[in-house]
Amino acid sequence: MTPSGAQSFDIPGRIVKWFPSADSTMTIAAQMAREGCPSGTVVGADQQTAGMGRQGRSWHSAPGAGLYISVVLRLDLGKESIPLLMLALGIATQQAVAEVSGLAPDLRWPNDVLLDGKKCAGILANMEGDAIIAGIGINVSHESFPPELAGLATSLRLAGAPGVSRVALLGALVQAIDETCRTLTNDGLAAICEMFTHASSYAQGRRVRAEQDGIEGVTCGVNSAGFLLLRQDNGLETVILTGGVRPA
């Protein structure tokens, strides 16, 4: 389905359902997963009226300004591998943004993609039967954000890459997701942990404050399950299981 504008988001050999407006691409993708759509199916929208973020938050989805998609994944992974899949999706999004924009995004555990210290993309993943629904939002051409987000969010345009094509970004993102998922399933969990550690300035040696219990300390890598390790000032090493981290 082609959106109301002239752009076509079709990808050869892949099911892409595109809508001028949707409440949430996650909701539509979950329904398609229940109906048996193949792995790799993409649902996208020019605008979301109820975009979903992690931990029940909303995602600001300005009309035509971002890439708002959900991808149905059917992988040979258990529910316990979701944290590592989240890392893999963050790596894929970082790679796609870098490829298409020429910018150098950073990754903040678990999967916030940053430009100049501000968030330009976010990811969430939900189980739906035997499928995983991966939701990805990338701020592409936003010129401004609501006051409550202005100090936290940015876009490719604001970071110095105006004119990035959402079609090109979608193509690069889908390819990067395929590649990182293959790495996860074929090369194992440790390969994704190593990739994330190299891709993120937050993975090691960064002083942060965790949303989980407000713990503060220095990051010391991710464990084999994909959770962040944090060494507190008293020497105690804590595993951060939920939420995210911010510079301390």
N, C-alpha and C positions, 0 to 999 in steps of 0.2 A: 504494500500500500504506500503510495507516494503522498507526502504531506502537501499542504495547501500551496506551498511555494514551489519554485522550479526545481529544487534539489531532489535527487533520487538517492535513497539510502540503500538501494539493492546491493547485495553482495553475491556474486555467482556461486552457486552450489550451497547456499545457506538460506534458511527461512528468516526473513526480516519482516516484521510487522511494525509499521510506522503510523503514528497517529498525530494529527495536528494538535490534539489536546487529550490528556488522560488524567484520571485521578492519580494513579501511580502505575508506573510500568511494572513494578513488583507484583501488584495484584493481577494484572493481565497475564504476566509470565507464569505465575503460580497456577492460574486456571488452565493455561495451555499445557503446563507440565502434567497436571492431573488428567488432561485429555490425551496424553501420550506423545507430545511433540518430541522431535529428536534432540539430542544433545547439540548445543551450539546455537539453538534458536534464539534470535534477538528480538526483543520488544523495545521500541523507542518512541519518544514523543517530543514534539517541539516545545511542549509546555506540560507541566504537571501541576494539578491543582491541590494535590495532597502528597507531594513527594516525601519519601521516607529516608531518614538518616539513621545512624546507629543509635541503639539504646532508646528507641522510641522518639527520637528527635525528628523534626521536619527538615526537608531539604529545599532551600530557596531555588525555585525553578523558573527564572524569568523567561518569558516567551521568546523562543528562537535564539537565545543567547548562550545556551549550554548544550552539552551532549548528555542526555538523560536516557539511560538504557538499563535493561535487565537481560541477563543471559541465562538460559536454562542449561545446566551442566549435569551430565550423567557420568559420574566418575566412579571408579572402583575404590572408593574411600569410605571409611566409617565416619560417624558423627564426631568422633574424637579428633579427626583430622581437619575439622573446620577452621581452627585457629591458624594452621599452616596454609590452608587454602586462602585465608584472608591475606596472609603475607604475600602469597603468590599473586593474588589479584592486585595488591598494591604495587608490586614490582612491575607487573604488566602495564598498569596505568602509568606509572612513572616512565617506563620505556616508551610508551606510545606518545606521551606528551613531549618528551625530549625529541623523539624522531620527527614529529610533525612541526613543532614550534621552534626548535633550535635552542630552547631554554634548558636550564639544568635544575630540574626539580629534586627536592629532597624527600625522604620518607620518614614519617614519624610513627612509631609503633602505636597501634597495630598496622594501620594502612592509610593514614592521612598523607596526601601528596601536597607538598608545600612549595611555594615560590616566594622568595624573599621573606621567609618565616611565616607566611600566611597560607591558609588552606585554599587550594585551587581544585581539589578533587577529593571525593570520599567514596568509600565502598562499604557495603554490608552484604551479608550472605545469610539466607534462611533455608532450612530444609523443607522440602515439599514432597512427601512420600519418598521415592527413591531418587529424587532429583535435588539439586541445590540451585537456588535462584540467587544469582550474583547481581546486585544492583550497583551501578556505577554512575556517579554524577561528576561531570567536569565543567567548570566555569570557563567558557571560551571567550565570549565577546562582551561580557558584562562591563559596563562603564562605571557602575556604582552598585552599592549594596545598601540594604536597610541599615539605619544607625546602629542597631544592636549587632550587626555583622561586619560593619565597616572596618573595625580594627582587627578582625580575625580572618576575613576572607579576601581573596583576590581572584583575578581571572588571567587567562593567557594574554588578553589584550592589555590589561593594566600592568602586567609584568614585562611588557615589551614585545609582545608578539601579536599585533593586530592582524586581522585578515586570515587567521587560521581557518581552514575549511573543516566543518564538522564531518563532512563526508570522508575526507582523507583521514581525520582523526579516528572515526569509527573503524575504517579499514585497518589502520595500524593497531588499534586497540584489540580488535577481534583476533588478529594474527598473534599479538603478544600474549593474549589470554590462552590461546591454543598452545603456544610454546611453553609457557610457564606451567600449565597444567600437565603437559607431557613430561616436563622435568620432574614435577611432583610425583606423578604416577610411575615413571620409568626409572628415575635416578634416586628417588627416595626423599624422605623428610629432611635429611641433613643437607641435601643440595639446596633446598629452598632456604633453610636457615643461613647457610653460607652466603647465598645471593643477597638475602636481606641485610646481613651484617655489612656487606660491602656497599650496599646501595643507600644505607641510612646513616646519617651523622648522629642519630639518636640511639643507635644500637649499643655502642660502647663508649665509655668515657665521657658521657654527657650528664651533667647535673640536672635532674628533673624533679618535678613534684608529680606524684601519681594521683589520679582521681580516686583510686582505691585507698580509702582510709587516710588520704592526705599525706601518704608516706613520701619522704624526700630522701634523695641519695644520688649515687652515680650509677649509670647503667653499665652492666657488664655482660652484655650479649643476650641471646635468646636461647631457651632450652630446647630439647628435642621435640617438644610439643608445640613450639611456637610462642611460648609465653616469655615476657620480658623479665630479665633478672636485674634486680636493683640492690646495690650494696649501700646500706645506711651508714651514717657516720659512726655508729657504734660497732661496725664490722659485720652486722647481721645481714645476711643475704636473703632477700625476699623475692618471691615469685609474684609478678603482677598478672592477675588473671582476668580482670575486667577493666572497663573504662579505657582511658588513655593517659598520656603524660604531657606535661607542659614544661618549658624551661623553668628552672627554679631561680 
